[in-house]
Amino acid sequence: MAATVLTVSPDGPIRGLAEARDAIRTQRIDKPNEAFRVVVEDGVYRITEPILFEVGDGNVIYEAAPDASPILSGGQRITSKWTKVADADGLWKCDLSSVKRFEQLWVNGTRAIRAREPDSFFHYLRDAKQVDMEDGRRARQVLAANPGDLTGLKTLSEDEIRDVQLLAFHKWDITRRFLDDADPASGRLVVSGRPMKPWNPLTRNTGFVLENYAGALDEPGEFFLSKDGWLTYRPRPDEVLSTGDANSNGDAKSIAKNVAKNVAKNTAESVAKNTAECVFPVCDQLLIVQGDSANGRFVEDLVFRGISFRHSGHETPPGGHEPAQAAAYIEASVQVDGARNVVIEDCEIAHVSNYGVWFRKGCSGCRLQNSWLHDLGAGGVRIGEMSIAAKESDRTRENSVDNNIIHDAGHLFPCAVGGWIGNSGFNDVTHNEIADMYYTGISVGWRWGYDESLAKNNRVEFNHIHHIGKGWLSDMGGIYTLGPSPGTVLRGNRIHDIESWGYGGWGLYNDEGSTGILLENNLVYRTKSGGYHQHYGRENIIRNNIFAFGREYQVRRSKAENHLSFTFERNIVLYDSETLFYGKWGDDGVKIGGNLYWRIGGDVDLGEVDTSEESTIENPRFADPENDDFQLIDETATSKIGFQRFDWHRAGVYGRKAWVEKASVLPMPERSVPPEPLPPPPPTFEEDFEDQLLPLGIGISVEKNRSDIRVIESPLAKSGKHVLELVDAPGQKHRYYPMFTFEPKLREGVGTCRFSIRLNEGSVFQHEWRDSATPYRTGPSLWFEKGELRSGDKVLMEIPVGKWIDVEVTAGLGKKAGQWMVSVAGDGVENHVFRDLPLVHPQWKHLDWIGFVSQANTDAVVYLDDLDLDVRK
């Protein structure tokens, strides 16, 4: 197409994309319909703010000159003098007090690591407790770690402690917070933010990393930027830092040319023989396309070709980052809104601190193609939004992500995904290489349950997705779907090496409400959990797939519902572990049959799952499946189920030989094993409430604005300064509110519960032990009421009001169950021991539930302190 051609060059007269855009705007005053082509010559084009393209900036192609590899960089080179740190082996430092603070650094095109401990994988929390603040809008969490894991914090001041960041890995989420306080000697860490999500809180064995303190700077490639602006770095073996003026190593133009050449080849070579090139980010985004879709005004026909977009930064806000599945609230370095036919092709997006590309609001006909996305702070590419836009023009649809290489991601937000489709339909995600990530490969849909979703008729085909999870997070899939997606097809994908931390390393994963999805001709192998899992959904079809070598099991169904959940037919399931089917089966909610099953070295047990007469147990005769060759060398067995051969080699990128080879030789992490989780805590507790928090893991029942359970500071405390207060009130729906409970699940031995109690006038208090039978059975039971302590109908003794009473209840469990005893002592109370008390239900044997209940029907207060439960053989 004939177009006016402009040239961008480091030598000028147009020295950058923003200048070219402005020049075109000027020319368009007289020629509003003119097409333009901007040719960008070799060089590094540094920016200090994102380049913005708005309505009227379209009908332009920005492309690299022939054989050129221009770089648009939001980074700044360090030119300060480096000096060796005295008495610190291998450390160098430079003064950057005059520049904006940053949290990322690249040396010779390789991401440096902000000083952290541990240096690989994570430590584990021993426990976590929470107290609400600001009427529940915020909360403080007190975290217990092993003191030996916090030794690097011992020398830090209070201000330095508050600069340390905690990165926690829990299920499918991450939480990033600044420390409020720390006591390394006791292993105590304090953070604050929003209350923890009840379905995914911080708990025992939550993995955590501590970042950004000088004591963690112990590995080559790590850096630390102090508050006063001193950057300290421990070079890698091939890195030599400059001890003089950086300009002595070459003029800016030649350095820029070398940078473009070397980084484009993804080498870690120094751009000059005697110095390393160090770059820090000054932009949080690089390129923004901003139309006005709400009013039907779009940026149209804008193309970026052959350009590298590099070096965007992210600075953690004071409140940190709350958990969000798929890092859904993190923006992209190249972000597009209100656009039609915006194309990014043959580009590179690398060394960024967020997502690579996001076609967000009101985008259609946009395309990411033949591009290389790597070294990403979050994930690769996103399409659509989390919510459903009210205006049709604001809804994103009919976009394409094709033939891209997306890998080495999640450096700052490990829960991010390679490709994400939210509330958006009719999109194609095809022939991509997606690998080396901490969470899911491709995620489709953004609706929990069966309500309206726009994620319809999406096509996810022929992608090669592998080395996902790497043992850091749980509940993930090579391809993951969420909510209704009628017409969506997952076809021809090759998925392997899915490695979760705990549960849920699946190949194909239909999560909550997934509906109307066809999954066919996919090859899935070497997954930690199973090849296929449906949590719950409706009328999905899983057919003509190959599922092989799930370590824990092969196929899972988690929730049975009163409709057809899915059809499972014409699949080959090959395995060498023990379990074939896992979860909820045996009802009419699944149609399963016409499959081939084969277990290497063992018998196949179909149980009550596949009871059809259409399935077969035979060797499928793959060429060499143990070494990833799933070609059928004999179709005698597979023809019995009507299996249709498909070419799994088609999955992944296509085109130029060099492009295909690039994908095939990507460096992949070797499978590594996270540290062994801490053993389960003893099913006992010991609480004096001096940490000012309610115990995590207790069940609390109160009626809002009436009753309450809280830890308060009081001179009445039995020991220390704090006590647990149960505040009762008349007119509650449940008289047994307020109540708190533990679930120790003690089965054998002799259990003893101790607590101190202080009753006020009108207080009524119950303490009870129960099992988990249906209906439950009660063992020991005590009532404190009207100045008396009783068990059942028997009054044991008088109890004074306004004084602390120490109570100790002891009962045998399991084989030792039958009777129990209680001892009572206190201020001005003679010691009493009551033995051989009868159980409320003689059949009671197990302590599954222990309750502390205020039973008054009036304004009353009960104080508790020094709770203790233990068990002995």
N, C-alpha and C positions, 0 to 999 in steps of 0.2 A: 504494500500500500504506500502510495506517495505520501511523504511526510516531511516536515521541516526538521532538519537534523541539527542538534546542538551537541557540543562536546564538553565533557567534564574532565578536567585534568588538574593535577597538583600545581601545574605551572600556570593555570588560568587560561583565558580570563574568567571562565566559570570554574570555581574551585570545589563545588560540592553539589549534592542533589538538591539541597534547599535553594541554592542560588539558581540552579536550572529551573526548578519549579517556579521561582519568582520571575525569572526571565520569560517563561511561558505565559504566566499570568499577564505580564505586560503586553506581550505580542497578541494575546487573545482579545485585548481591548478592541483591536481593529479586525482580527480574524477569529471570531468566536468558535468557528467549527473546524479550525485547523487541527490536523493530526501532527503529533510531534514524536520524534525518536531522539532519546538522549543517550549518547555513547559515552561510557565511563571508562577512562583509561586506567592503567595500573596505578596503584597508590593506596595509602591508608588515609581515609577521609574521616577525620575525627570531629565528633559533634559533642556539644555540651547540653543539648536538650533534644527530645524526640523530634523527628521531621514529621510535620503534619500535612496531610493531603486532604482537601475538603471538596465540597461540591464545586464542580467546574475545573478540578485539577485532573480529570480523566482524559481518555483518548490520547494517552502518552505511553510509550514504551521506554523504560529505563533499562539499558542492557550494557553488559561489559563489552569493551572493544575486543576484536578478535585476539585470541591468545592472552587476554588480560584476566587478572584475578583481583579486581578492586575490592577493597574492604571498607565498609562503613562501620566505624568503631565508636562506641560510646565510652571508650576508655581513655585514660591519660597515662602517658609513660612517666615512670619515675626517673628523674634526672638528678636527684639529690645525691650527694656523696655518701657512699656506704663505708662504714668503719667496723672493724672487728670489735666485738664486745669483750671487754677485759674480763679475764677469769671465767669465761663461759665458752667452753670448747665448741667451736663450729658455728657460733651465733654471730650474725652481722646486724647492724642497725643503721637507720637513716632518719633524718628529721623531716617529717611531713606535717608539721604543725600549721603550715600555711594552707593546706588543702582540706577539702571536705572529707569528713570521716567516711570510711568504707568498711565493708565486711567481706569483700571478695578480692582476690589477687590472682593474677596469672603471670607465670614466669616461663618465657620461651614457649608460649602457647599451651602450657599445661596449668590446670587449676591448682593453685596452692591450697593448703588445708589450714583453716583457722585452728589455732592450737586447741586441742581437745583431749579428753581422757574418757574412756580408754582409746587407744589408737586403732583398734579393730573391734568390730561389733560393739557391745554395750555392757554396762553393769546392770544389775537388777535391783529394783526397789524391794525392800522387805515388807513395807506396809505403806498405807496412805490414809490420812484422815482429812476431814473437811469441815469447816464451819462457814455458815452463810453470813454474808454481809450485805448491807444496803437492801434490806427486805428481800433477800434472795437473788438480787440482780448480779451480785458478785459473790465470790467465795475465796477463802484462804485454804490452801492445801498444805498440810504438814506431811512431809515424805520421810520415811525412814530408809536409810541405806546402810550398807556395811561401812563402818568407820574407815576401814582400810582402803576403800574406794575413793575417799575424799581427802587423802593426805595432802594433795596439791593445793587445797584451799586453806591450809592451816596458817600460812604466812600472810594471807590477804587481809587488808583493812576492810572496814564495813562498806566503804565506797567501792572498793574493788570487788567485793562479794556481789554487790548489786549490778555489776557489769557482766557477771558470768551468766551464760544462758544454759538452760536445761532443755534438752531435746528428748522427749519421751516417745516411745514406740508402744502403742497399745492397740491390739487387734489390727484394724485397717486404718487407723488414724495415727497422726503425730500431733503432739502439743509442744509448742516452743514458748518458753517463758523465761524472763529474767528472774534470778533469785532475789527474794526479799531479804532473806537471812539464811545463815548456815551455821551449824555447830559441828565441825568435822569430827571432834572427839566422840560425840554420841551418834554420828551418822544422820543428823537432822538437817533437812532442807525445807525451806519455806518458800512457796510461790503463791501468787494470787491472780485471779482473773474471773472468768465466768464459772459458774458451778459445773462440776463434771457431769457429763452425760450419763444418766443412770444405766444406759445399756452399754456403755463403753468407758468406764472410769479408769483412773490410774489405780492399780492394784499391786499386790505382791506379784513379783516376776514381770512387772512392766520394765522393759529395757529402757535405759537412759544413758545419755551422753552429756558431759559438761564441756562447754566451749568458752573460749575467749578469756583465758587467764594465763599469765606468764609461766606459772608452774607446769602447764601442760605442754610447753614448747620443747618437746624432747625428740621429735622425729624429723628427718630430712623432708623438706617440702612444707613444713608448718610455719605459720606466721602469727604474730600478735601485734595489734596496734593499740598502744596505750592511750589513755584519755588525753595525755599531754602531747600526743601527735608523734611519738617515736614508734616507728615500724621496726620490729625485730623479726628476723627470718633465719631459718636454718637451711642452707642451700642443699639441694640434691647433689650427688657426686659430679654431675656434668655441668653444673652451674657455677659460673665465676662472676662475682659482683664487682661493679666498677668502684674504684677508690678515687676517682677523679671526675672531671667534667665529662658527662656522657657524650657531648658533641665531639670529643677527641676521637671517638670510635667511628666517625663517619658522618657525612652530612645527612640532614633529615630525609632528603629524597632517596638516597641510596639505602638508608636503613629501612624506610618504608617499603621499598621495593623488595628487599630481602625478607622483611616480615611477611609481606603478601605471598612471596614464593614459598617460604618455609612452612608457614602455618597452613597454607592451602594444601600442602602435602601432609599435614598433620604430623610433622616431626617435632622432636624436642631439641633440635639443634639450636645452638646460639646464633643469633642473627649477626653477631660480630664475634670474632675469635676470642676476644678478651673481655667480653661483658655479656651479661644476661639482660634480656629485655623484660622488664617488669611493668605490668599494666594494671591499673585499678580502675573501677568503673566510676563514671560521673553521671550517667543517665540510668534511670530505672526502666525505660523503654527506648526503642530505637526508631520505630516507624509506626505512625498512627494514621489510619485512613478513617476519616470521620465524616460520614454523610448525615443526612437528616431524614431517615426512613419514616419517621412519624408523620412527616409532611410530604412524603413521596418524592423527596429530593435526594438522589443517590450519587455517589462517586462511581463513575462507570468507565469500563474499558481502560484499566490501569494495569500495566504489566511491569514486573521486576524480574530481570533475567540475568543470571550469571554473576550476581553480586553476593558478597559475603557480609552478613550482618553479625557483628560481634561486640561483646563486652557491654552487657547491661548489668546493673547492680541492684541489690536489694538491701535496705537497712531495716532491721527489725524494729517495729514500732514499740513504744514504751510498754504497751500491754502485751507484747508478744503475739503469738498466733494461736488461736483456739483450734481444736480439732475440726477438720472438715474433710469428708470423703473426697478422694481424688484431688485434693488441694483446690477445691472448686472456686474459691474466692481469689485465687492468685491470677494476676493478669499475664499478658504475653508481651514479649519484646516486639513482635510485629502484630498489631491489633487492628482489626477491621470492623467497622460498624457502618451500616447504611450504605452498602456497596453492591454493585452488580458487575460481574465479570472482572473482578480483581484477580490477577494471576501472579503467583510466585513460582517461578520455575528455574531449574538449574542453579538454584541459590544454595548458600550455606548459612545456617543459623547456629552459632556456636558460642561457647563461653558466656552464657547468659544466666541470669539468676531467677528466671521465672519460666513460664511456658514459652515455647518457640513462636507459635502462630495461633491466633484465635480469630476465626470468623464468627463474630459474636451476635450483634443485633442487626436484623434487617438485611441479611446477606443472602444473595442467590447467585448462582452461576460462578462462584469464586472457586479458585483451584490452587492447590499446593501440589506441585509435581516435580519429579526428578530432583528433589532437593535433599540435602544432607543436614540433619539436625542432630547435634551431639554436644556433649558437655553442657547439659541443661540443668538449671537450678530446680525446675519443676518437671513438667512433662513436655510432650512434643507438640501436638496440634489439637485444637478444640473447635467444635462446631455448635453454635446455638447457645442458649442461656439455660439457667436453672429454672426460671419461672416461665409461664406462658404469657406472652405479650398480649395485651388487649386488642391492639390494632394488627390487622393482617399484615400490613406493610412492615411492621417491626419484627415479624417472624422470619427466622432463618431457615432456608430449605434449598435443596438441589445444588449442593456443593460437592466438590471432589477432592479427595486426598489420594494421590496415585503415584506409585513408583518412587517412594521416598525411603531413605534410610534414617531411622530414628533410634538412637541408642545412647548409652552413657548418660542417664538422666536421674533426676531426683536428688541432686546433691544437697539442696537446701530443704526441699519438701519431698521427702521420700514417698509419701502417699500419692503422688501425682501419677498420671497414666500416660501411655504413649500416644493414644488417640482417643478422644472423648467426644461423644455426641450427646448433647443434653436434650432439651425440648425442641427437636428439629427432625424433619423428615425428608425422605427422598434424596438422601446423600449417599455417595459412594466412597468407601474406604477400601482401596484395592491395591494389591501387589506391593505392599510396604514391608520393609524389614524393620521389625521392632524388637529391641533386645536390650539386655543389661539395664534393668530397672528394678526398683524395690517393691513395686506393686503391680497392678493390672496392666496388661498390654493394650487392649481396646475395651472401652466402656461405652455402652449404648443405652440411653434412656435415663430419665431422672424423675421417677415417680415411684414411691414406696406404696405398693398396693395397686388397686384396680381403677383409680380415678383417671380422669382425662390426661392423656399424654400426646405430645406432638411427634414423638419418636417413631414414626410409621414409615414403612417401605424403605428403610435404609438397607443398603447392600454392603456387606463386609465380606469380601471375597479375595482369596489367593494371597493372603498375608502370611508371612513367615514370622512367627512370634515365639521367642525363646529366651531362656535365661532370665526369667521373670521372678521377682520375689527375693531371691538370694538369701533367704532365711531370716529376713528382718521383720516382716509384717505377716498378718494372717488374713484369711477370708478374701482371697483373690482369685482371679481367673486369667487365663490367657486371653479369652474374650468373655466379658461380663455384661449381662443385660439386666435392666431394672425397669419394671413397670410394663404396661401394655405397649407392644410394638408390632401391631398387625402388619403383615406384609414384609417384615424385615427378614432378610436371608443372611445366614452365616454359612458360606460355602467355600470349599476348596482351600481352607486355611491349614497350614502346617504349624502345629503348636507343640512345644516340648521344653523340658527342663524348667518346670514350674516348682518353685521351692519356697514354701511358706515357713514362718517361724513355728507357729503352733498348729492350728487347724486350718484347713481350707486352702490347699494349693491345688486348685482344679484347672483342667484344661478349658472346658466350656462350662459356663456357670450362668444358669438362669436364676436370678435372685428375685426378690419380692415382687410378685405381681406380673412377672414376665409372661406375655400373652401373645399368641399368634405368630410365633417365630419358627422358621424352618432352619434346621441345622443339618446340613448334609455334605457328604464328600470331604469331610475334614479328617486329617490325620493328627491324632493326639497321642503323645507318648512321654514317658518318664516324667510323671507328675508325682508330687509328694502324696497327695490325697487321691482323688479319682480323676478319670478322664472326663466324666460328665457329672454335674450336680444340678438338681433343681431344688431350690429352697421351697418356694411355692409359686404357682403360676397356673395358666390355663391354656390348653389346646396348643401346646408346642409340639413340633414334630422333629424327632431325632432319628435320622435314617441314613443308611449307607455311609456310615463313618467307620473309621478304624480307631479303636481305643486300646492302647497297649501300655503295660508296665506301670500301672498305678501302684505306688508302694503300700498304701494303707488299704485300699480297696479300689474297685473299678468304676462303679456307678452308684450314685447316692440320690435318694429322695428324702427330704427332711420333713415335709409337712403334707399330711393328707387332707384334702378338701373335698367337698361334695360336688365335684364336677370332674371332667376329664382333665387331668393335669398335663399329661403328655403322652405321645405315642413313640415307642422305642422299637424300631423295626429295621431289618436288613443291615444291622451293624455287626462288625467283627470285634470281639473283645478277646484280647490276648493278654495273659498275665502269668506271673511266676510267683506271686505272693499268695496269701491264704484266702482273702475275702473277695468275693465277686460283687455281691450287692450289699449295700449298707443303708440303714435308715428305716423309713416307714413304707412297708410294702404289704401286699396281701389283700388289698381292697380293690374296688372297681374303678378307682381314679386314675389308673394307668393302663394303657393298652400296650402290651409287650409281647412280642413274638416274631418269629422269622429271623432270628439272629444266630450267629455262629459264635460259640464260646470254646476257648482252648486254654488250658492251664499247663504250662511247661513244668513237668516233673510232679504232677499231682492230679487228683480227680477234680472234676467240676461239680459243684453243688448248686443247683438252681433253686433249691428250697421251694418255697411257695411263691416265688417271684415270677419266673417265666414258666408257667404251666401249660403254655400252648404246645401243640404238637407240630408246630411249624419250625421250631428252632432245632439246631443241630450242635453236637459236641464233636468237633473234628479239628484237626490241624489245618489252618488256612493255607499253609505252604507259602510263606513269605521267603524271599531269597536269603536274607540275613538280618532278621529284625533286631537281634541283640546289638548289631552295629548299624542300626538306623536304615537298613535297606528293606523297605516294605513292598517291593515289587512282587507280584504274584507269579510264581513259577509254575503253578498248576491250579486251574480254576475249578477242579472237580468238586471240591468241598464248598467253595463260595457260591457256585452256581445253584446249589440246592436252596439257598435263601434268596436268590435273585440279586445277589450283590453285583453292582455295576462298577467295574474297574474305573479308577480315576487317576489322573497323573498328578501326584503330589509334588512333583518337581516344578510345577507351574507356580507354586507359592513363592512369593518374594519378588524382588525387583527384576526388571527385564531391560532389554535395549542394548546399549553399547557394552562391549566386552569388559572394558575397564570398570564400568559401573557395576556390573554383575560381580566381578571379581572383588571389588571393594567390599561389597556386602558379605562375600564368602570368607574374607580374611579378617573381619573385625575381631579385635581382641576381646575375648569373653572371660569373665571371671571363673576361676575354678570353683567347684562346689566346696564351700567351707561350712563348718558346723558352728553355730552360735554356742556361747558358753552354756553349760548345763544349768537349767533353771534351779532356783532354790527349792529345797524340799518343802512340802506343804507345812504350814505352821501347825503347831500342836493345837488340838481342838479345845483350847482353854483360853482364858483371858485374865488380865490383871490390869485394873484401871483405877488410877487415883485422880484423874481429870486435871492434872497440873499442866498438861499441854493445852488446856482450855478448849478442847475439841471433843465432839461426840465421837465415840468409837466407830470406825468404818466397819461396815458389815453387819451392824445391828439393824433390826427392823424397828421403825418408829411409827407409832400411830397416834395422831393428835387431831383434834377438830379445829380447823383454822379460826383464828380470832377468839378462841375459847380456851382450850387446853394447850399445854406446851411442855416440852422437855428441852432443857438447855443447861449448859455449863455456865455457872456464874462465879464471880469472885465474892467471897463472903467471909466475915469474921466467924461465922458459925461452922465453917468447914471442919470436919473431923481431923484432917491432917492437911498440911499445906495451906493454900489460900483459896482453892477452888473446890466446888461441890456440884453434884448433879441435882437439879431442881425439877421436880414434877409438879406442874401447876394444874389443878383440877378446877372444874367449874360446873355449875348446875345447868340442866337443860340440854345436855349433849345428846346427840343421836345414839351414841354408844356410851353406856356408863363406864365401860372398861377402857375408855380413853382418859388420860394419856397412858401409853404402854410402850415399853421397849423390850425387845427380845433378842436372844442369841440362838444360833443353831449349831451347837457343838458336835452333834452326831456321835456321841460316845456310846460304844457298844458293849464294852467289857471293862472290868476293874471296879474300883470304888471311887466315886466322884464326890468332891467336896466343894461347896459353894459358900464363900464368906462375903458378907457385906455389912456395912454400918448404916443404920437408918435412924432418922430423926423425924418424928411425927409432930404435926401441929394439931390444934383443936379441929375436930371434924375430919381428920385424915382417915382414909381407909386404904389399906395397902394389901396386895396379894403377891405372893411369890410361889411359882409353880413349875414343876418339871413334867414334860410330856414326851410321848413318842410320836412317830409319824404315821401311825396306823389310821385307817379311815373307818369309822371315826376315831380320832386320837384317844389315847388312854393316858391318864394322869397318874404319876407316882407321888412323890412328896408334894404337899400343898400347905402353905401357911397363910393365915389372915391376921392382919393387925387392925383392930377396930374397937372403938369405945373403950380404950385403955386395956384391952385384952389381946393376948396372943392365943390363937386357937388353930387346931388342925381338924378339919371336918367339923363335927359337932362338939369336939372335946376342947374345953378351955384349958390351956397349958399354964398360963400365968398372967399376972397383971403387967402392963407395959406403961411406963410413964410418958407423958407428953412433954415435948420441949427438951428432951435429953437424948444423947447418942446411945444407941444400943448396938452391940456387936452380935451378929447372928452367924452361925455356922451350921449348914445342912449337909449331911453325909448319907449317901445311899449306895448300896451295891448295884451293879449293872450286870446285864446278861445272866450268866450262871449264878452270880452272887445276889441277884435281885430278890426282894421279898419283903424286907422291912427297912426302916430308915431312922435316923436320929437327928436331933437339933440341939445345939447348945446356945445359950443366951447369956450375955454379960453386958455390963455397961456402967455408966456413971450413976452411982447410987443404987445399982441393981445387983442383987446377989446372984452369983453364978448358978445357972440351972442347966441340967442335961436331961433330955427326954429321949429315952431309948425305946427300941422295938415298936416304933409307930407304924400303923398299918398304911399301905399304899391306898390311894383312892380307888384305883383299879388293880386288883391283884395280878392281872396279866401283864402289867407294865414291866418292861425290862431295859429299855434303851432311852438315853437322854438325847433326843433329837432337837428339843426346843426347851428353852428356859426363859421364863417371863418375869418381868417386874412391872406391876400393874397398879395404878392409882384408881381405886374403885369408888371414890366419893361422889356424891351427887350434890355437892355444894362447893363453895369456894374453899379450897384446901390446898396445902402444900406438903409435899414429902421431900426430904433431902436424903440423898444416898451418897456414900463415899466408900473408897477402898474396896471395890469389887474384886473378887478373885475366884476363879474356878480352876481346879486341877483334878487330875485323875491319877491313881496309882494302881498297880497290879494287885 
